[in-house]
Amino acid sequence: MVMRKQFINQLKELSKNVIKMGSIIELSTNEMIEALEDYDVAKAQAIIDRDMEVNLLEEQIERECINIIAQQQPLASDLREVTSIMKIITDIERIADQCADISEYIIQLSKLPRTEKPVRLEAMIDTTKGMVIDVIDAFVEKDLAKCERVIETDDIVDKHFNKIKQELADMMRANSDMVEQGICYVMIVKYLERMADHSTNIAEWVKFIVTGVLTIG
Amino acid sequence: MNNNSKFSVEDLDLFYGDFQALKKINMEIQEKEITALIGPSGCGKSTFLKTLNRMNDLVEGVTIKGKISLDGKDIFKEMDAISLRTRVGMVFQQPNPFPMSIYDNVAYGPRIHGITKKSVLDEIVERSLRQAAIWDEVKDKLKKSALAISGGQQQRLCIARTLAIEPEVILMDEPTSALDPISTLKIEDLAVELKKDYTIIMVTHNMQQAARISDKTAFFLVGEVVEFDSTENIFNNPKDIRTEEYITGRFG
């Protein structure tokens, strides 16, 4: 006999909304790559506008979590799911913010003379995007192996970040006309690096939902 | 036996006639902790609780195998039921004050144990009522009938009555299931206060109550202890799927 139907439906609804939030940042991450490709202002602006949608969803999910805790007093895996979701949505919201922040710099870059993109930028973007997609999948499928992969990949993103930072410093030293563009790119790669960190956090919380062992550090 | 064990339960089986109500129970109940016993109706948790102060001995057709020790002494072989129950008191689901004054309810046990001096009894009554966090509410009506106070007060009076004979262990069988939420919280606070001096073992159907106040929790199912662990582990991350299903309410 299925018990606590209302509660199970509340949990399903909650999970559905997290996935919805996740799919928005997947979309924004993809579009951000396209926008950066040819400094597409309209696309960048669409990402910035979409950020509000994510904020509203975050608020809604927070309210749902609080209601579930108040009404249902979840325990064990249910408790882990609800409390972890409250943490996960903060990370998702931050990723959306960072997509918007990157978009602001894309708009700035569009107004400046063109320069060569950093060599490793595309690789860094691809790796970060892969982490975002993987971690949302890991949440949906409660897949520990995917969580581990996301956590390991963070090191690769960090390496890209450090190398690109160096490359940009060299470029700005060699060509003082390109300092403004260089700063924009430094900010972009810093935000990408933070996106990877937030994806890692989400992976840690998904691991906690599955295993009950808290290793977030 | 573990050093801080108050009760050591080894391979305990209990039969009501042919029906086996408890199956190979092994448990170490720690001193000055609250141990919660949870599980669906008929799982054996109340039977187990009653066995700890031998309240099943009188039930017809009961057979008990295995061993229960209190501070290392076998409660069946090395103790008589009376001295066991002096050390192991019990509080029941329904408050059950005797139909006499508040004072006489608390003084009842000490009197049976031969204490007659009024000043000593006065002291015991006041101390017990204070310990049970009900003194301020009843100090001006000690001669009034115990049946005239509220259910929550009656339950605290019953706890005071139990404390009056200075037990070491207090068994509580769903002590708040007949009480309103405020009285329930008072009893919970009281239990947490009392564990400084007493070992408390509590059967409860209120999962949140077990999670709030107990140190250890045992999950019983059809006569077995499925899982016995720190309350934190049981409610945050139980190891056995049956525990998980029960405490998350998926069990039906």
Interface residues (C-beta under 8 A of the other chain):
Chain A: M1 V2 M3 R4 F7 Q73 P74 L75 A76 S77 D78 L79 R80 T211 G212 V213
Chain B: M207 Q208 A211 F235 N236 N237 P238 T243 E244 I247 T248 G249 R250 F251 G252
